[in-house]
Every structure is written in C-alpha cells, then in structure tokens.
Amino acid sequence: MAFVDCVRAILSDDICILPTETVYGLACSALSVNAVKKVYKLKGRPSTNPLIVHVLNHRSAREICLTNEYSRKLAKVFWPGPLTLILPKKKSIPNEITAGLSSVAIRSPSHPLFRKILEQVQLPLAAPSANPSNKLSPTKFEIAVAAFGKNCPPILDGGPCDIGIESTVLNLTSASPTILRLGPITKDAIEKVLEIKVECPLKGTKLRKVGKAEQSPGQGYKHYSPNTPVYLYSTLEQMLNLNTINKHDILILPHNNSSVLSTTINNSVLFLSSNGDPQEITRNLFKILNDADKLKKKRIHIALFPVDNGLLSAVNDRLSRAATERF
C-alpha cells in the first residue's frame, strides 16, 4: 500500500519519502513547481540550496538537461549509483529546483524501490534528504519517519541505506570537471574514467557560509548536524589527550579498540564500525550520530580520520560541517 500511496502523491503534485542507496529522500515530481515548494517548506530549506533531480538513466537525463561526452562516459560506469552530475538545464526544469541557476544537478539512483517508482511515474524526481534542513540525513526508515513526526508524508520502507552518505557531486559546466561535494565516488575513480585531471577545491579549504545560490547541495557552513553540540578533533589522539571530555559527554570512536577504551571508562561510547572498515564507517556515520543525539548527553566528541582521498575524506567533510566546535 505504501508504494501506491507514494505513486499517488507524486502524480498529484504532492510529496513522499523514498529510499535511495545513499540516504532517504523527500521526493516529488521535478516538473511540478507546487510540489517542489512543498519540499522546501517541509524541510525548511533555503531557496538558495538547489535540489538533485533523479532519473532512470542517461537517456532520461537528456530530456531535462544538456548532456555531453563526459556525462556519457561517467554514466556508463557509475550510473545507477551515487554520482551527481551538474549540467546545463533545459526549460522543462523549474527555476525553483535549481535556485534560479541555469544548471541542474542530476543522478540515477540504484535502489530498486526508487527505480521502480521512477518507472511507474515516468517523471524525473527531485529528492533531497528526508530531514529538516541542515540536520542529520536519515539512513533508516524509522529515522526518516521520526524526522517529520505527525507531518511525515507517505513513506516507502527500503531498509537501511547501503552507502549511508550523500552522492558525490561533480560540476560538468566549469572549464574543468570539479567536485563540489565529496562522496562515495572518489576523485581518482572519476579521473580514471575521464582520463583527465578533476579539480577538488574542497580539499584543504575552509568552510564558508552560503548566502547566494550554490550549484550543489551540502555546501553549507553548518550541515548534517545533530541537536547535541559536536566537538570535533583533528586526530583521535588529540581528542583523548585534551581535557575537554567529562562524564556527561559521549564519545564516538572508529572501532572497538581496547587500548582506547581503557581511557574512556567513565564515558558513554559508540562505535562507527567493528574493525575500522571505511565502508562500514560511512554506512554507520549518520545512524551513530543520530543514536548519540537520542542519548541527550551534553556534548558529542569525535575525531577526523587520517585523509585517504577516498570514503573517509567524504566522512571528514560531513563531520566538519556538523561540528559546533573544532580543536
């Protein structure tokens, strides 16, 4: 019944929540201005923050944007999957989707239920993460339901998300392909397909407050944030050695390490993984931050990971935007 309710909502210029392989998305027809406005209103999302449009394949993408040789090569390898491409938009896409810009962010999700919805409605779907603006992205059905409470629209349960963080965003309208949001598809993987250098100005740059329209979502100075203040440290050693943690706080550690645990005996501790595997850490990141938030401690303490130019770089990006204080 949930599937039918979601299809009906989309075809009636309304909204629903659908699972993707990255996070749950608040979905609607990308061609309906009224439906798009409902998404922005429910999320409390600034109009300067564009939405990603989801399609079945590269052929479908040609109906709403101007594709090129780069997009064809990338779609052949990474679609369906967690890579968003920014391309010049066609007139069919409302300005409300793109924050008034002439480009549109587009991807093809791999989750079978989302793809089944796309096949049923035969429409491109806008689907930002199903959470209030700047809060933690939901990676489980129950978290998505709780995010909106009594205002939750129809929702399709697709189980826990396989990846757990949002897609990589690659701008193909600039002089050189440029990563605007780090994610599961790495710079090296993209360069291997395109056989050219890809820019990644996010690396080593300071976060900025966003006041004007941005080509990619997830670029805000404050984003992916639990309600509990997050204290973020440069290294795990720094976190454990600084005198900033007390018994009312909670620690989030990479994995169950007995030598580390011996120094945190008086604290509540959660683990991102069983053995430090980057995919498990990524998949659990938002879930564990959400679990920590529900404990209602005074502060959450977590450390950045050593930069690896892969998944953990994307995790560090999310942590940097979630942080209340940095050490």
N, C-alpha and C positions, 0 to 999 in steps of 0.2 A: 504493500500500500504506500509506503514511503516513496518508492520510485515513481508511482503515479502522481503523488502529491507534488513532487519536485518538478516533474514534467509539466504538470498543470500550472504551477506557479510561474515557470519560465515562459510558457506560452501565453500567460495572462499578464505579462509585464510586471511580474512580481519577483520575489527573491526566494532563494533556498540555500541550504548548505550542502556541499558535495565534498567527498573525499578526493584528494589527489595523492600522488606518491610522495609529495613534499610535505604539505600541511593541508588541513581542511580549508575549503574556500567558500566565501559568501558569494553565490553565483546568481547571475541574471543574464538576460539577453543583452549582448553588447550593442545591439542596434536600437534598443529602447531607452530613450532619454529618461522617461519616468522611472523605469526600473533601476537605472544607474543612479539616479538621485536617491532612491530608497536605500541603495547600498551605502552611499556616502553618509546619509542621515543616520542609519542604524549603527554604523561604525564610528560616527563622529569624526570622519576622515576629512582632513583639509582638502579643499578643491585643487590645491597645487600638487597633490600627490596622485599621479595617474594610476590607472588600473591595467592589469595584464589581461589580454584577450586570449582565450583558449580555443583552439581549432583541432580538427581531426588530423590534418596533415599539411604538407607544404602546398599541395594543390588548393586546399581550402583557404590557406593564407593568402593566396593570390587574389582572392575575391575582396579582401579588405585592406591590402597593403601592396606596395611595390617590392616584389622580391628581386633577388639578384643572384649572381653566381655563388657568392659567399653563403647566402642563406640556403641555397640548394645543397651545397656541399655539407653544411652543418646539419641540416635537417635529415639528410640521408644517413648520417652517423648517429646523431643524438636524439632525434625525434622518433617515436614519442619518448619524452624524457624531460629532465629538469634543466633545460636551457631555454631562456627567453631571449628573443631577438628583437631589437628595435629597428624599425624600418619606416620609410615614408608611408603615411596612411592614405587611404582613399576616402572619398567624400561620404561613403556609407557609414563610417565610424564617427559617432558624435564627438564634439569637442569636449563634452563632459568626461568622456573616457580618458582623454589624453591631456587633461589640464590645459586645453587650448593650444597644444603644440601640434606641429604638422607631422609628427611621428607617432607610431603606436608600438607598444610592447606586446609581443605575441609569442605563444608557445603551444606545443602539443603535449598534453599530459598523458602519462602511461597508465594511470589507474583504470582498471577495466570498467568500473561503475561510472566513472566520469565519462569515459569514451562511449559507453552505452547511452548515456544521456545525450551526448553530442550527436550520436547517430539518430536518436529518436526525435530531437527537436529541430535538427538541421539548421542550427543557428550558431554563430560564434558566441561564446560565453565569457563575460567579464567575471573574474573570480579572485578578488583579493583575499587575504587570510581572514578566516571567520572569527574575528576578535575585535573588541573595541580598539580604536586607533592607538598605536604605539604600545599596546600590551602584548603579552606573550601569544605567539601563534599556536593554535591548537593542533595537536598531532594525534588526538584520540577523540572518538565520538563524544564521550562523556564531558570532556573539557570544552568542546565546541558548544554543547548544549548549555553548560553552566555559564559560558561567557556572556550569553544574552538572556538567560533566565526565562521569565514569562514572555519576553519579546522574541524568543527563538523562532525563526521561520521553519518550514518543513526541512527535515534533515535526513540524509541517507547515510546509514552506518556502513562504512567501508573498512572498519577495523583500524588498528594502529597504522600510521603512515610509515612506509618503508624507509624513507630518507630522513625526514624529520626537520629539515630546514628548507627555506625557500630556494627557488631556482637561481642559477647564475644568470645575470643579465648582461648581454653583450650588445653594445651600440654599433650598428652597421650603417649609420648615417654620418659618421665622422670620417675624417681623412684616413685614419687607421682604425680598424676594429678595436673597440675599447670596452673593457669590463667595467660596468657601473655598479654591479653588486656581486660580491663573491658568493659562490655556492658550490653545489656538488660537481659541476663540470669545471675542471681546472683550466688555468691559463695554458699549461703545457699541452693538455688534451686538445684544446681549440687550435693552438698553433700547429700541432701535428696534422690536423685535418686541412687547415687553410694554407699551410706551408709558407706563412709569413709571420712577422712579429705582431703580437697583440699587446696593446697598451693596457696597463693596470694602474692608474694613478691613485687608487685607493691605498695601495701598499705604502706604508710609511707616512701617510698624510694625516693631518688632524681632522677630526670630525667637525662638521660645520652645521650651524643652524640653518635650516632651509626656510626661506621666505618666499622664494619665487618658484614657478613651476619647474619640476625636475623630470627628466626623461625616464627615470627608473624609480619604482617604489623602493622603500627600505633605505633611503639615503638620509633620513632624519638624524639630527644630533642625538635625540632621545627616541629609542625604538626598542621593540622586543622586551619590554620592561615588566617585571613583576611589581606588585604593590610594595613588597618589602624592599627597603634600600639594599642595593647590591654594592658591596665593596670589592673592587677588582684589583688584583695584584699582578705585577709584571712576571713573577715566577712563583711557583709553589713554595720554594724555599723562603722567599720574601714574606709570603702570607703567614707561614708558620713561625717565622722569627720575629716579626713585628708585634709589638704589644698592643694589638687592636682588637683582639677577639676575647669575648667574655662568655659566661655560661648561658646568657640569653640569646646567643647568636647560633647560626647554623653554618656548617662548612660543607661545601660541595667539592669532592675530590675526584680525580680522574678515574681511579680504580681502587680496589681494596688492597692497600699496601700496609702491612703490619707495622713497619718502621715509622710510617707517618701516623698511623692510628695511635701509637703509644703516646704521641704528643697532644692528642685531641680527646683524651679520655673523658673530659668534663663537658664536651660539646656534642650537640646533635650533628650527625654526619650522614650525608647522602653520597652515593657514588654514581658517576656517569657511565661506568662500564665495569665489566668483571675483570678485564685484563688490559685495558688501555687501547683497545682496537678503535681506530678513528671512525669507522662506520658506526660502531655501537655508540660511541660518544656523541656523534652527530645526531643519530636517531633518537637518543635519550635527552638531548640538551633541553628542549623546551618542556618536556614532561617533568624532568627533575627540577627545573626552576619553578614549575607550577606546583609540584609536590612540596618544595621548600616554602613557597609562598603560603600554602594552606596551613603550615605549622605555626604561622603567625609569630615568628621569632622577631627579635629586634632588628637583626641585620643578617644578610646572606654574604658569606665570604667565598670567593672563588678566584682562581688564578688563570692567567692566559697560558696557552700552550706554546711550546717552542715552535717557531714558524717553520712550516714544512712545505709551503706553496701548494698545499692540497686541501683536503677537507678541513683540517684543523685551522687553516687560515680563515676559512669561512666561519668556523666556530668563534674564533677570536674577534672577527668583525661583529658578530651578534652580541658577544659579551661586552665589547667596547661601547656599543650603543645602548645596552641595558644598564650600564654602570651608573650608580649615583655618585660614588667617589672612586678615584683611581690612585694607586700607590706605586 
